[in-house]
Amino acid sequence: MEFRKMKGFTVTSVKTSAEDLILNIVKFYEA
């Protein structure tokens, strides 16, 4: 249970980081 919870949290964190990175790249090209 604890491991699955941690794994899900990690996946969410990675997904959020990837989305932030994409947004930063888009802002960079639009600037």
TAWO-V262593 format. One record per residue. RES is the residue in three letters. SS is DSSP state (h for helix, s for strand, l for the rest). PHI is phi in radians with two decimals (NA if undefined). Layout:
{{RES:SS:PHI} {RES:SS:PHI}}
//
This chain:
{{MET:l:NA} {GLU:h:-1.09} {PHE:h:-1.13} {ARG:h:-1.08} {LYS:h:-1.11} {MET:h:-1.11} {LYS:h:-1.08} {GLY:h:-1.11} {PHE:h:-1.14} {THR:h:-1.12} {VAL:h:-1.05} {THR:h:-1.10} {SER:h:-1.12} {VAL:h:-1.12} {LYS:h:-1.07} {THR:h:-1.11} {SER:h:-1.09} {ALA:h:-1.11} {GLU:h:-1.12} {ASP:h:-1.09} {LEU:h:-1.09} {ILE:h:-1.08} {LEU:h:-1.06} {ASN:h:-1.14} {ILE:h:-1.14} {VAL:h:-1.08} {LYS:h:-1.06} {PHE:h:-1.09} {TYR:h:-1.27} {GLU:h:-1.35} {ALA:l:-1.14}}
//
